[in-house]
Amino acid sequence: MQTFPSTIAVCNHLQQDPTCHQRFLPTPTAFHIPQKSSNKPQTAKFHANLGYIYNLSEPNTFNQMKQHEYELQRQENLYYPFSGRDEWELGQFLYTNFMQSQINGFLKLEWVRDSFHII
């Protein structure tokens, strides 16, 4: 992790260092906030993986959702990927009241697998 003396130094680094300028588009807005006082300068820390853009040629998460084969169902069913409100409520109940290992055990019950067509 690198430490910079000011937010301006972070902006300069992100815009001038060839290893950073393609990964951070645009420079984070928080770094453009003016310094309030010269007695208390703002400091900033830069972590190499913070805000990293992994693959600019791939569609982002929203675009991946739009291209998904079940996009039409998602638009028509408010509770998608659940079949409806009842299945959503069951999922919410399990999530709220049980730990993951307990949910896994519940989902392995033959009755649940047969009722919900779980493989």
ZAVO-407280 format. One record per residue: x, y, z of N, C-alpha, C in turn; residue in one letter. Coordinates in pm, whole numbers, plus 50000, padded with zeros to 5 digits. Layout:
N
XYZXYZXYZa/...
***
This chain:
119
500854988450000500005000050000500895012350000m/500495022349921501235034749916500485045349996q/501225054350060500615065450133501065078350065t/500125087450044500415100049977500165111550072f/500895122650056500765133850148499465141550134p/498795140150021497545147650000496695140449896s/495455144649888494565138949787495005143249647t/495585155149636496095159849507497225150749460i/498065146249552499155137149516498595123849466a/497505119349525496865106949480496325108849338v/495655120049314495125122849180496245123349078c/497325130149112498465130949020499025117048992n/499145108949095499665095449078498755087348986h/497445087849011496505079948932496465084448787l/496705097248763496645102448626497975101448552q/499105100748625500395101148559501135087748557q/500915079448657501615066648662501025057248556d/501835052248462501295043948354500635031048402p/500975026448521500345014148570498985016948631t/498645029548653497375032848718496335038748625c/496735046748530495755054748457494735046448380h/495045034348340494075026348267493185018348362q/493585016948486492805009048580491775017448653r/491985030348666491085038748745490455049148654f/489255046248613488555055248522487225058948583l/486955070948616487875082148632488495081748771p/489295091748803489875092848937488725093949037t/488765086649149487665087049246487315101349288p/486035104449291485555117849322486005122549459t/486095113449554486485117249690487855123949693a/488695121049596490025126949594490025141249539f/488915145849488488845159349432488255169449530h/487965165249653487405174249754488495183949798i/488205197049796489235206749834489645205249980p/490885208550006491425207850143490755218650226q/490305215250347489565224750431490495234450503k/491645229650546492525238050625493975234250600s/494835244350595496255241350577496865235750706s/496215238250820496675232850948496395217850959n/495335213550894494945199350897494855194350754k/495995191150693495935186550553495245173050541p/494535171250431493915158350405495005148550362q/494885136450408495825126150365495015115450294t/495695107750213495015097250139495905085050132a/495275073450134496005060850116495515054549988k/496435048849917496115042449791496445027649803f/495465019249778495685004849779495604999949635h/496544992049596496684987949455495444981349396a/494644974349475493474967449421492174974949440n/492224986649501491014994349526490505000349395l/489304997249358488705002749238489284997249109g/489924985949116490574980248999489544975548898y/489744978948774488884974248665489574962248604i/488994950548619489674938248580489714935948431y/488654938848360488664936048217487734945848147n/488314955648082487504965948016486744960647895l/487184949547838486514944247719485284935847753s/485134931847878483984923847920482824933047960e/481584928847938480444936947984480404937348136p/479934948548191479824949548336478674940948386n/478484940448517477474931648577476074934848525t/475734947648515474414951548466474204946548322f/475204948548237475084943948098475024928748089n/475744921848177475664907248179474254902648215q/473634909848310472254906448347471314908548229m/471514919348154470664922248039470824911847928k/472014905647918472274895847814471954881547858q/471544879947983471304866648038470104860247969h/470144847047955469064839947886467714841247956e/467704844448086466454845748161466044860348182y/466574869348102466264883548116464764886248107e/464074879548018462634881648003461884877948131l/462244866548191461604862548316461884872748426q/463094878248427463464888048528462594900548515r/462284904248394461464916148371460004913748411q/459514901448392458114898348419457864893848563e/458854887948628458684882348763459454890848863n/458734897948947459324906749047460284899349139l/460044886549163460844878749259461924870149192y/462134871849063463164864048993464504865949063y/465284855349087465254842049028464334832249101p/463574836749198462594828049264461364827249177f/460594816349191459414814549107458294824149143s/458274828949265457234838149309457474842549452g/456494849549507456634855049642456814844049747r/456084833049734456164822449834457584816549842d/458184813949728459534808549727460534818949779e/460304831649745461154842449794461074843449947w/459854842350002459674843050148460384831550217e/460344819650157461064808250215462564811350218l/463094816350107464514819850102464864830550205g/464014840550218464254851150318464214845350460q/463264836550486463154830350618464414822250650f/464854814250555466064806150577467264815150601l/467424825350518468574834450529468564841850663y/467394845850708467284853750831467474845250957t/467064832650953467004824751076468034813551089n/468744810350981469644798950985471044802650936f/472024795050981473384796550929473474789050797m/474514792050719474664785950586474694770750593q/475354764950692475414750250701474024744450727s/473204751450804471834746750828470984747850702q/471174758550626470444760250500470854749150402i/472154746250396472634735550308471994722250346n/471904719350476471274707050523469804706650483g/469104717750497467694718650459467534715850310f/468384721950228468274720250083468604706150037l/469294698350122469634684550086468524674650121k/467494679250192466364670350225465684665850096l/465344653050090464734647549968463444654749934e/462624657950035461364664850011461604678449946w/462614685749992462924698949937463434697449795v/464334688049773464884685949636463764682649539r/462824673849581461724669849492460744681349472d/460444688649578459454699549569459954711249487s/461244714149498461784725849430462674722149310f/462684709549277463444704649162464924708449173h/465484706349291466904709349315467704696949278i/468744698849202469574687549158470564683949267i/
***
